[in-house]
């Protein structure tokens, strides 16, 4: 049986290969102190939507590998927090590690 000839032509991808990062829009996300202050203020005012939005924006703009190493947790945990198809329900241990990293 003869081999099938494969096409040398590259197919165009339907999805863009780049992402627009929130850090370009909000440079304050690089400042851990400001992010920590906003998260604590959102918790004290019982504004969970703001807490979730700021935390997810911070996680998206940060290096997941570095965060995972600093927090001693898996990168999959960080990606699960950012996944819009999964419920946003971090454990107290995860939140504690995130705040420890923000305090450092």
Jmol script that loads the backbone (N, CA, C; Angstrom):
load data "model"
ATOM      1  N   UNK A   1       0.844  -1.162   0.000  1.00  0.00           N
ATOM      2  CA  UNK A   1       0.000   0.000   0.000  1.00  0.00           C
ATOM      3  C   UNK A   1       0.898   1.237   0.000  1.00  0.00           C
ATOM      4  N   UNK A   2       0.588   2.180  -0.826  1.00  0.00           N
ATOM      5  CA  UNK A   2       1.385   3.401  -0.953  1.00  0.00           C
ATOM      6  C   UNK A   2       1.074   4.374   0.185  1.00  0.00           C
ATOM      7  N   UNK A   3       2.104   5.115   0.542  1.00  0.00           N
ATOM      8  CA  UNK A   3       1.909   6.118   1.578  1.00  0.00           C
ATOM      9  C   UNK A   3       1.092   7.277   1.039  1.00  0.00           C
ATOM     10  N   UNK A   4       0.282   7.856   1.928  1.00  0.00           N
ATOM     11  CA  UNK A   4      -0.473   9.033   1.532  1.00  0.00           C
ATOM     12  C   UNK A   4       0.442  10.237   1.582  1.00  0.00           C
ATOM     13  N   UNK A   5       0.289  11.106   0.647  1.00  0.00           N
ATOM     14  CA  UNK A   5       1.105  12.301   0.582  1.00  0.00           C
ATOM     15  C   UNK A   5       0.514  13.350   1.530  1.00  0.00           C
ATOM     16  N   UNK A   6       1.367  13.907   2.368  1.00  0.00           N
ATOM     17  CA  UNK A   6       0.899  14.934   3.293  1.00  0.00           C
ATOM     18  C   UNK A   6       1.116  16.313   2.699  1.00  0.00           C
ATOM     19  N   UNK A   7       0.242  17.186   3.041  1.00  0.00           N
ATOM     20  CA  UNK A   7       0.319  18.549   2.525  1.00  0.00           C
ATOM     21  C   UNK A   7       1.400  19.326   3.265  1.00  0.00           C
ATOM     22  N   UNK A   8       2.168  20.110   2.544  1.00  0.00           N
ATOM     23  CA  UNK A   8       3.201  20.948   3.141  1.00  0.00           C
ATOM     24  C   UNK A   8       2.647  22.324   3.522  1.00  0.00           C
ATOM     25  N   UNK A   9       1.425  22.611   3.087  1.00  0.00           N
ATOM     26  CA  UNK A   9       0.826  23.910   3.341  1.00  0.00           C
ATOM     27  C   UNK A   9       0.323  23.979   4.792  1.00  0.00           C
ATOM     28  N   UNK A  10       0.678  25.058   5.481  1.00  0.00           N
ATOM     29  CA  UNK A  10       0.217  25.243   6.847  1.00  0.00           C
ATOM     30  C   UNK A  10      -1.208  25.758   6.861  1.00  0.00           C
ATOM     31  N   UNK A  11      -1.985  25.234   7.782  1.00  0.00           N
ATOM     32  CA  UNK A  11      -3.358  25.690   7.925  1.00  0.00           C
ATOM     33  C   UNK A  11      -3.393  26.888   8.857  1.00  0.00           C
ATOM     34  N   UNK A  12      -4.321  27.786   8.583  1.00  0.00           N
ATOM     35  CA  UNK A  12      -4.475  28.951   9.448  1.00  0.00           C
ATOM     36  C   UNK A  12      -5.296  28.565  10.669  1.00  0.00           C
ATOM     37  N   UNK A  13      -4.883  29.072  11.808  1.00  0.00           N
ATOM     38  CA  UNK A  13      -5.589  28.799  13.042  1.00  0.00           C
ATOM     39  C   UNK A  13      -6.801  29.717  13.160  1.00  0.00           C
ATOM     40  N   UNK A  14      -7.879  29.179  13.701  1.00  0.00           N
ATOM     41  CA  UNK A  14      -9.075  29.997  13.860  1.00  0.00           C
ATOM     42  C   UNK A  14      -9.005  30.852  15.122  1.00  0.00           C
ATOM     43  N   UNK A  15      -8.167  30.468  16.083  1.00  0.00           N
ATOM     44  CA  UNK A  15      -8.030  31.212  17.325  1.00  0.00           C
ATOM     45  C   UNK A  15      -6.775  32.086  17.270  1.00  0.00           C
ATOM     46  N   UNK A  16      -6.863  33.291  17.834  1.00  0.00           N
ATOM     47  CA  UNK A  16      -5.641  34.097  17.900  1.00  0.00           C
ATOM     48  C   UNK A  16      -4.659  33.473  18.893  1.00  0.00           C
ATOM     49  N   UNK A  17      -3.383  33.622  18.615  1.00  0.00           N
ATOM     50  CA  UNK A  17      -2.371  33.008  19.471  1.00  0.00           C
ATOM     51  C   UNK A  17      -1.874  33.948  20.553  1.00  0.00           C
ATOM     52  N   UNK A  18      -2.417  35.144  20.630  1.00  0.00           N
ATOM     53  CA  UNK A  18      -1.996  36.097  21.647  1.00  0.00           C
ATOM     54  C   UNK A  18      -3.161  36.371  22.583  1.00  0.00           C
ATOM     55  N   UNK A  19      -2.842  36.894  23.751  1.00  0.00           N
ATOM     56  CA  UNK A  19      -3.859  37.282  24.721  1.00  0.00           C
ATOM     57  C   UNK A  19      -3.608  38.716  25.145  1.00  0.00           C
ATOM     58  N   UNK A  20      -4.684  39.430  25.334  1.00  0.00           N
ATOM     59  CA  UNK A  20      -4.567  40.788  25.851  1.00  0.00           C
ATOM     60  C   UNK A  20      -4.478  40.698  27.367  1.00  0.00           C
ATOM     61  N   UNK A  21      -3.374  41.177  27.911  1.00  0.00           N
ATOM     62  CA  UNK A  21      -3.176  41.066  29.340  1.00  0.00           C
ATOM     63  C   UNK A  21      -3.701  42.296  30.059  1.00  0.00           C
ATOM     64  N   UNK A  22      -4.269  42.060  31.197  1.00  0.00           N
ATOM     65  CA  UNK A  22      -4.856  43.127  31.986  1.00  0.00           C
ATOM     66  C   UNK A  22      -3.773  44.042  32.547  1.00  0.00           C
ATOM     67  N   UNK A  23      -2.562  43.562  32.683  1.00  0.00           N
ATOM     68  CA  UNK A  23      -1.483  44.372  33.245  1.00  0.00           C
ATOM     69  C   UNK A  23      -1.187  45.578  32.370  1.00  0.00           C
ATOM     70  N   UNK A  24      -1.421  45.459  31.078  1.00  0.00           N
ATOM     71  CA  UNK A  24      -1.212  46.598  30.199  1.00  0.00           C
ATOM     72  C   UNK A  24      -2.242  47.690  30.466  1.00  0.00           C
ATOM     73  N   UNK A  25      -3.437  47.287  30.840  1.00  0.00           N
ATOM     74  CA  UNK A  25      -4.508  48.231  31.099  1.00  0.00           C
ATOM     75  C   UNK A  25      -4.408  48.779  32.518  1.00  0.00           C
ATOM     76  N   UNK A  26      -4.124  47.905  33.488  1.00  0.00           N
ATOM     77  CA  UNK A  26      -4.032  48.281  34.892  1.00  0.00           C
ATOM     78  C   UNK A  26      -2.633  47.965  35.415  1.00  0.00           C
ATOM     79  N   UNK A  27      -1.712  48.902  35.306  1.00  0.00           N
ATOM     80  CA  UNK A  27      -0.340  48.617  35.767  1.00  0.00           C
ATOM     81  C   UNK A  27      -0.239  48.431  37.275  1.00  0.00           C
ATOM     82  N   UNK A  28      -1.276  48.820  38.035  1.00  0.00           N
ATOM     83  CA  UNK A  28      -1.246  48.653  39.491  1.00  0.00           C
ATOM     84  C   UNK A  28      -1.283  47.186  39.909  1.00  0.00           C
ATOM     85  N   UNK A  29      -1.632  46.284  38.999  1.00  0.00           N
ATOM     86  CA  UNK A  29      -1.676  44.867  39.344  1.00  0.00           C
ATOM     87  C   UNK A  29      -0.285  44.302  39.603  1.00  0.00           C
ATOM     88  N   UNK A  30       0.736  44.999  39.174  1.00  0.00           N
ATOM     89  CA  UNK A  30       2.101  44.546  39.437  1.00  0.00           C
ATOM     90  C   UNK A  30       2.533  44.894  40.855  1.00  0.00           C
ATOM     91  N   UNK A  31       1.825  45.805  41.514  1.00  0.00           N
ATOM     92  CA  UNK A  31       2.150  46.210  42.872  1.00  0.00           C
ATOM     93  C   UNK A  31       1.385  45.319  43.851  1.00  0.00           C
ATOM     94  N   UNK A  32       2.105  44.409  44.488  1.00  0.00           N
ATOM     95  CA  UNK A  32       1.466  43.443  45.390  1.00  0.00           C
ATOM     96  C   UNK A  32       0.778  44.124  46.567  1.00  0.00           C
ATOM     97  N   UNK A  33       1.357  45.233  47.048  1.00  0.00           N
ATOM     98  CA  UNK A  33       0.780  45.925  48.199  1.00  0.00           C
ATOM     99  C   UNK A  33      -0.606  46.474  47.861  1.00  0.00           C
ATOM    100  N   UNK A  34      -0.749  47.067  46.680  1.00  0.00           N
ATOM    101  CA  UNK A  34      -2.040  47.619  46.269  1.00  0.00           C
ATOM    102  C   UNK A  34      -3.063  46.517  46.044  1.00  0.00           C
ATOM    103  N   UNK A  35      -2.631  45.429  45.447  1.00  0.00           N
ATOM    104  CA  UNK A  35      -3.543  44.306  45.212  1.00  0.00           C
ATOM    105  C   UNK A  35      -4.026  43.755  46.543  1.00  0.00           C
ATOM    106  N   UNK A  36      -3.114  43.593  47.499  1.00  0.00           N
ATOM    107  CA  UNK A  36      -3.483  43.094  48.829  1.00  0.00           C
ATOM    108  C   UNK A  36      -4.487  44.018  49.501  1.00  0.00           C
ATOM    109  N   UNK A  37      -4.259  45.329  49.417  1.00  0.00           N
ATOM    110  CA  UNK A  37      -5.167  46.295  50.035  1.00  0.00           C
ATOM    111  C   UNK A  37      -6.565  46.227  49.419  1.00  0.00           C
ATOM    112  N   UNK A  38      -6.633  46.109  48.099  1.00  0.00           N
ATOM    113  CA  UNK A  38      -7.933  46.030  47.430  1.00  0.00           C
ATOM    114  C   UNK A  38      -8.654  44.745  47.802  1.00  0.00           C
ATOM    115  N   UNK A  39      -7.932  43.634  47.871  1.00  0.00           N
ATOM    116  CA  UNK A  39      -8.554  42.356  48.233  1.00  0.00           C
ATOM    117  C   UNK A  39      -9.089  42.389  49.659  1.00  0.00           C
ATOM    118  N   UNK A  40      -8.316  42.954  50.583  1.00  0.00           N
ATOM    119  CA  UNK A  40      -8.763  43.028  51.973  1.00  0.00           C
ATOM    120  C   UNK A  40      -9.967  43.957  52.088  1.00  0.00           C
ATOM    121  N   UNK A  41      -9.942  45.074  51.386  1.00  0.00           N
ATOM    122  CA  UNK A  41     -11.071  46.000  51.419  1.00  0.00           C
ATOM    123  C   UNK A  41     -12.327  45.351  50.847  1.00  0.00           C
ATOM    124  N   UNK A  42     -12.185  44.581  49.764  1.00  0.00           N
ATOM    125  CA  UNK A  42     -13.334  43.897  49.170  1.00  0.00           C
ATOM    126  C   UNK A  42     -13.906  42.869  50.130  1.00  0.00           C
ATOM    127  N   UNK A  43     -13.039  42.179  50.870  1.00  0.00           N
ATOM    128  CA  UNK A  43     -13.529  41.202  51.851  1.00  0.00           C
ATOM    129  C   UNK A  43     -14.246  41.876  53.001  1.00  0.00           C
ATOM    130  N   UNK A  44     -13.697  42.991  53.491  1.00  0.00           N
ATOM    131  CA  UNK A  44     -14.331  43.665  54.631  1.00  0.00           C
ATOM    132  C   UNK A  44     -15.673  44.282  54.242  1.00  0.00           C
ATOM    133  N   UNK A  45     -15.836  44.658  52.977  1.00  0.00           N
ATOM    134  CA  UNK A  45     -17.101  45.225  52.515  1.00  0.00           C
ATOM    135  C   UNK A  45     -18.040  44.156  51.962  1.00  0.00           C
ATOM    136  N   UNK A  46     -17.637  42.898  52.043  1.00  0.00           N
ATOM    137  CA  UNK A  46     -18.413  41.755  51.555  1.00  0.00           C
ATOM    138  C   UNK A  46     -18.725  41.883  50.061  1.00  0.00           C
ATOM    139  N   UNK A  47     -17.774  42.400  49.310  1.00  0.00           N
ATOM    140  CA  UNK A  47     -17.899  42.560  47.861  1.00  0.00           C
ATOM    141  C   UNK A  47     -17.127  41.427  47.191  1.00  0.00           C
ATOM    142  N   UNK A  48     -17.771  40.290  47.070  1.00  0.00           N
ATOM    143  CA  UNK A  48     -17.090  39.101  46.560  1.00  0.00           C
ATOM    144  C   UNK A  48     -16.808  39.179  45.063  1.00  0.00           C
ATOM    145  N   UNK A  49     -17.640  39.911  44.320  1.00  0.00           N
ATOM    146  CA  UNK A  49     -17.386  40.043  42.884  1.00  0.00           C
ATOM    147  C   UNK A  49     -16.092  40.807  42.619  1.00  0.00           C
ATOM    148  N   UNK A  50     -15.883  41.893  43.351  1.00  0.00           N
ATOM    149  CA  UNK A  50     -14.643  42.651  43.200  1.00  0.00           C
ATOM    150  C   UNK A  50     -13.455  41.815  43.625  1.00  0.00           C
ATOM    151  N   UNK A  51     -13.595  41.086  44.729  1.00  0.00           N
ATOM    152  CA  UNK A  51     -12.524  40.214  45.205  1.00  0.00           C
ATOM    153  C   UNK A  51     -12.148  39.216  44.122  1.00  0.00           C
ATOM    154  N   UNK A  52     -13.142  38.569  43.532  1.00  0.00           N
ATOM    155  CA  UNK A  52     -12.888  37.570  42.495  1.00  0.00           C
ATOM    156  C   UNK A  52     -12.243  38.215  41.270  1.00  0.00           C
ATOM    157  N   UNK A  53     -12.760  39.352  40.828  1.00  0.00           N
ATOM    158  CA  UNK A  53     -12.227  40.011  39.640  1.00  0.00           C
ATOM    159  C   UNK A  53     -10.773  40.435  39.828  1.00  0.00           C
ATOM    160  N   UNK A  54     -10.466  41.033  40.968  1.00  0.00           N
ATOM    161  CA  UNK A  54      -9.099  41.504  41.217  1.00  0.00           C
ATOM    162  C   UNK A  54      -8.147  40.325  41.362  1.00  0.00           C
ATOM    163  N   UNK A  55      -8.573  39.296  42.089  1.00  0.00           N
ATOM    164  CA  UNK A  55      -7.709  38.124  42.276  1.00  0.00           C
ATOM    165  C   UNK A  55      -7.424  37.434  40.948  1.00  0.00           C
ATOM    166  N   UNK A  56      -8.440  37.265  40.126  1.00  0.00           N
ATOM    167  CA  UNK A  56      -8.243  36.614  38.829  1.00  0.00           C
ATOM    168  C   UNK A  56      -7.356  37.474  37.927  1.00  0.00           C
ATOM    169  N   UNK A  57      -7.564  38.783  37.941  1.00  0.00           N
ATOM    170  CA  UNK A  57      -6.719  39.671  37.129  1.00  0.00           C
ATOM    171  C   UNK A  57      -5.274  39.600  37.594  1.00  0.00           C
ATOM    172  N   UNK A  58      -5.058  39.545  38.913  1.00  0.00           N
ATOM    173  CA  UNK A  58      -3.695  39.429  39.441  1.00  0.00           C
ATOM    174  C   UNK A  58      -3.065  38.098  39.022  1.00  0.00           C
ATOM    175  N   UNK A  59      -3.822  37.017  39.116  1.00  0.00           N
ATOM    176  CA  UNK A  59      -3.290  35.708  38.733  1.00  0.00           C
ATOM    177  C   UNK A  59      -2.981  35.649  37.242  1.00  0.00           C
ATOM    178  N   UNK A  60      -3.808  36.270  36.417  1.00  0.00           N
ATOM    179  CA  UNK A  60      -3.573  36.252  34.974  1.00  0.00           C
ATOM    180  C   UNK A  60      -2.321  37.024  34.593  1.00  0.00           C
ATOM    181  N   UNK A  61      -2.015  38.083  35.329  1.00  0.00           N
ATOM    182  CA  UNK A  61      -0.866  38.905  34.969  1.00  0.00           C
ATOM    183  C   UNK A  61       0.431  38.404  35.587  1.00  0.00           C
ATOM    184  N   UNK A  62       0.338  37.470  36.517  1.00  0.00           N
ATOM    185  CA  UNK A  62       1.532  36.951  37.196  1.00  0.00           C
ATOM    186  C   UNK A  62       1.992  35.653  36.549  1.00  0.00           C
ATOM    187  N   UNK A  63       3.235  35.335  36.784  1.00  0.00           N
ATOM    188  CA  UNK A  63       3.786  34.069  36.312  1.00  0.00           C
ATOM    189  C   UNK A  63       3.247  32.950  37.198  1.00  0.00           C
ATOM    190  N   UNK A  64       2.507  32.049  36.586  1.00  0.00           N
ATOM    191  CA  UNK A  64       1.915  30.955  37.359  1.00  0.00           C
ATOM    192  C   UNK A  64       2.973  30.025  37.943  1.00  0.00           C
ATOM    193  N   UNK A  65       4.051  29.826  37.222  1.00  0.00           N
ATOM    194  CA  UNK A  65       5.123  28.965  37.713  1.00  0.00           C
ATOM    195  C   UNK A  65       5.768  29.559  38.959  1.00  0.00           C
ATOM    196  N   UNK A  66       6.060  30.860  38.913  1.00  0.00           N
ATOM    197  CA  UNK A  66       6.672  31.518  40.068  1.00  0.00           C
ATOM    198  C   UNK A  66       5.717  31.527  41.248  1.00  0.00           C
ATOM    199  N   UNK A  67       4.449  31.851  40.999  1.00  0.00           N
ATOM    200  CA  UNK A  67       3.460  31.858  42.083  1.00  0.00           C
ATOM    201  C   UNK A  67       3.320  30.472  42.703  1.00  0.00           C
ATOM    202  N   UNK A  68       3.233  29.459  41.859  1.00  0.00           N
ATOM    203  CA  UNK A  68       3.066  28.099  42.371  1.00  0.00           C
ATOM    204  C   UNK A  68       4.261  27.678  43.221  1.00  0.00           C
ATOM    205  N   UNK A  69       5.462  28.057  42.795  1.00  0.00           N
ATOM    206  CA  UNK A  69       6.648  27.718  43.588  1.00  0.00           C
ATOM    207  C   UNK A  69       6.661  28.474  44.913  1.00  0.00           C
ATOM    208  N   UNK A  70       6.327  29.766  44.878  1.00  0.00           N
ATOM    209  CA  UNK A  70       6.314  30.560  46.111  1.00  0.00           C
ATOM    210  C   UNK A  70       5.260  30.066  47.095  1.00  0.00           C
ATOM    211  N   UNK A  71       4.117  29.641  46.578  1.00  0.00           N
ATOM    212  CA  UNK A  71       3.020  29.201  47.435  1.00  0.00           C
ATOM    213  C   UNK A  71       3.076  27.711  47.763  1.00  0.00           C
ATOM    214  N   UNK A  72       3.981  27.003  47.117  1.00  0.00           N
ATOM    215  CA  UNK A  72       4.111  25.550  47.299  1.00  0.00           C
ATOM    216  C   UNK A  72       2.779  24.844  47.012  1.00  0.00           C
ATOM    217  N   UNK A  73       2.253  25.142  45.831  1.00  0.00           N
ATOM    218  CA  UNK A  73       1.027  24.483  45.374  1.00  0.00           C
ATOM    219  C   UNK A  73       1.140  24.240  43.879  1.00  0.00           C
ATOM    220  N   UNK A  74       0.236  23.461  43.351  1.00  0.00           N
ATOM    221  CA  UNK A  74       0.271  23.141  41.934  1.00  0.00           C
ATOM    222  C   UNK A  74      -0.254  24.275  41.068  1.00  0.00           C
ATOM    223  N   UNK A  75       0.294  24.377  39.861  1.00  0.00           N
ATOM    224  CA  UNK A  75      -0.190  25.387  38.929  1.00  0.00           C
ATOM    225  C   UNK A  75      -1.637  25.126  38.548  1.00  0.00           C
ATOM    226  N   UNK A  76      -2.044  23.870  38.575  1.00  0.00           N
ATOM    227  CA  UNK A  76      -3.424  23.546  38.201  1.00  0.00           C
ATOM    228  C   UNK A  76      -4.422  24.220  39.141  1.00  0.00           C
ATOM    229  N   UNK A  77      -4.046  24.394  40.401  1.00  0.00           N
ATOM    230  CA  UNK A  77      -4.917  25.087  41.345  1.00  0.00           C
ATOM    231  C   UNK A  77      -5.131  26.531  40.909  1.00  0.00           C
ATOM    232  N   UNK A  78      -4.063  27.190  40.467  1.00  0.00           N
ATOM    233  CA  UNK A  78      -4.169  28.571  40.011  1.00  0.00           C
ATOM    234  C   UNK A  78      -5.011  28.654  38.735  1.00  0.00           C
ATOM    235  N   UNK A  79      -4.795  27.711  37.822  1.00  0.00           N
ATOM    236  CA  UNK A  79      -5.577  27.715  36.591  1.00  0.00           C
ATOM    237  C   UNK A  79      -7.049  27.403  36.871  1.00  0.00           C
ATOM    238  N   UNK A  80      -7.321  26.554  37.857  1.00  0.00           N
ATOM    239  CA  UNK A  80      -8.706  26.258  38.232  1.00  0.00           C
ATOM    240  C   UNK A  80      -9.401  27.500  38.773  1.00  0.00           C
ATOM    241  N   UNK A  81      -8.679  28.336  39.511  1.00  0.00           N
ATOM    242  CA  UNK A  81      -9.263  29.571  40.022  1.00  0.00           C
ATOM    243  C   UNK A  81      -9.631  30.528  38.894  1.00  0.00           C
ATOM    244  N   UNK A  82      -8.864  30.517  37.810  1.00  0.00           N
ATOM    245  CA  UNK A  82      -9.090  31.433  36.705  1.00  0.00           C
ATOM    246  C   UNK A  82     -10.082  30.895  35.672  1.00  0.00           C
ATOM    247  N   UNK A  83     -10.397  29.614  35.730  1.00  0.00           N
ATOM    248  CA  UNK A  83     -11.264  28.992  34.734  1.00  0.00           C
ATOM    249  C   UNK A  83     -12.709  29.474  34.902  1.00  0.00           C
ATOM    250  N   UNK A  84     -13.271  30.143  33.874  1.00  0.00           N
ATOM    251  CA  UNK A  84     -14.646  30.637  34.011  1.00  0.00           C
ATOM    252  C   UNK A  84     -15.693  29.525  34.001  1.00  0.00           C
ATOM    253  N   UNK A  85     -15.322  28.331  33.555  1.00  0.00           N
ATOM    254  CA  UNK A  85     -16.265  27.212  33.518  1.00  0.00           C
ATOM    255  C   UNK A  85     -16.357  26.470  34.845  1.00  0.00           C
ATOM    256  N   UNK A  86     -15.455  26.774  35.762  1.00  0.00           N
ATOM    257  CA  UNK A  86     -15.468  26.127  37.069  1.00  0.00           C
ATOM    258  C   UNK A  86     -15.918  27.141  38.110  1.00  0.00           C
ATOM    259  N   UNK A  87     -16.580  26.673  39.166  1.00  0.00           N
ATOM    260  CA  UNK A  87     -17.013  27.619  40.207  1.00  0.00           C
ATOM    261  C   UNK A  87     -15.814  28.197  40.947  1.00  0.00           C
ATOM    262  N   UNK A  88     -15.896  29.479  41.271  1.00  0.00           N
ATOM    263  CA  UNK A  88     -14.828  30.152  42.017  1.00  0.00           C
ATOM    264  C   UNK A  88     -15.059  29.851  43.488  1.00  0.00           C
ATOM    265  N   UNK A  89     -14.336  28.865  44.003  1.00  0.00           N
ATOM    266  CA  UNK A  89     -14.531  28.448  45.382  1.00  0.00           C
ATOM    267  C   UNK A  89     -13.179  28.038  45.974  1.00  0.00           C
ATOM    268  N   UNK A  90     -12.279  29.022  46.210  1.00  0.00           N
ATOM    269  CA  UNK A  90     -10.968  28.668  46.761  1.00  0.00           C
ATOM    270  C   UNK A  90     -11.079  28.279  48.231  1.00  0.00           C
ATOM    271  N   UNK A  91     -10.216  27.385  48.642  1.00  0.00           N
ATOM    272  CA  UNK A  91     -10.199  26.985  50.048  1.00  0.00           C
ATOM    273  C   UNK A  91      -9.486  28.059  50.868  1.00  0.00           C
ATOM    274  N   UNK A  92      -9.661  27.997  52.176  1.00  0.00           N
ATOM    275  CA  UNK A  92      -8.978  28.948  53.056  1.00  0.00           C
ATOM    276  C   UNK A  92      -7.469  28.772  52.975  1.00  0.00           C
ATOM    277  N   UNK A  93      -7.026  27.541  52.779  1.00  0.00           N
ATOM    278  CA  UNK A  93      -5.591  27.282  52.652  1.00  0.00           C
ATOM    279  C   UNK A  93      -5.032  27.978  51.412  1.00  0.00           C
ATOM    280  N   UNK A  94      -5.766  27.897  50.297  1.00  0.00           N
ATOM    281  CA  UNK A  94      -5.329  28.548  49.063  1.00  0.00           C
ATOM    282  C   UNK A  94      -5.306  30.061  49.232  1.00  0.00           C
ATOM    283  N   UNK A  95      -6.361  30.617  49.821  1.00  0.00           N
ATOM    284  CA  UNK A  95      -6.399  32.064  50.044  1.00  0.00           C
ATOM    285  C   UNK A  95      -5.287  32.510  50.987  1.00  0.00           C
ATOM    286  N   UNK A  96      -5.012  31.707  52.001  1.00  0.00           N
ATOM    287  CA  UNK A  96      -3.925  32.029  52.921  1.00  0.00           C
ATOM    288  C   UNK A  96      -2.583  32.076  52.217  1.00  0.00           C
ATOM    289  N   UNK A  97      -2.342  31.131  51.332  1.00  0.00           N
ATOM    290  CA  UNK A  97      -1.075  31.099  50.592  1.00  0.00           C
ATOM    291  C   UNK A  97      -0.970  32.284  49.639  1.00  0.00           C
ATOM    292  N   UNK A  98      -2.094  32.662  49.028  1.00  0.00           N
ATOM    293  CA  UNK A  98      -2.084  33.814  48.124  1.00  0.00           C
ATOM    294  C   UNK A  98      -1.761  35.081  48.904  1.00  0.00           C
ATOM    295  N   UNK A  99      -2.386  35.250  50.073  1.00  0.00           N
ATOM    296  CA  UNK A  99      -2.109  36.434  50.879  1.00  0.00           C
ATOM    297  C   UNK A  99      -0.684  36.433  51.433  1.00  0.00           C
ATOM    298  N   UNK A 100      -0.143  35.255  51.735  1.00  0.00           N
ATOM    299  CA  UNK A 100       1.252  35.174  52.154  1.00  0.00           C
ATOM    300  C   UNK A 100       2.178  35.647  51.036  1.00  0.00           C
ATOM    301  N   UNK A 101       1.876  35.241  49.809  1.00  0.00           N
ATOM    302  CA  UNK A 101       2.682  35.674  48.674  1.00  0.00           C
ATOM    303  C   UNK A 101       2.550  37.174  48.454  1.00  0.00           C
ATOM    304  N   UNK A 102       1.350  37.707  48.624  1.00  0.00           N
ATOM    305  CA  UNK A 102       1.147  39.149  48.460  1.00  0.00           C
ATOM    306  C   UNK A 102       1.829  39.944  49.557  1.00  0.00           C
ATOM    307  N   UNK A 103       1.985  39.344  50.722  1.00  0.00           N
ATOM    308  CA  UNK A 103       2.626  40.043  51.844  1.00  0.00           C
ATOM    309  C   UNK A 103       4.149  40.036  51.734  1.00  0.00           C
ATOM    310  N   UNK A 104       4.683  39.118  50.955  1.00  0.00           N
ATOM    311  CA  UNK A 104       6.139  39.001  50.831  1.00  0.00           C
ATOM    312  C   UNK A 104       6.733  40.122  50.011  1.00  0.00           C
TER     313      UNK A 104
END
end "model"
wireframe off; spacefill off
backbone 0.3
color backbone group
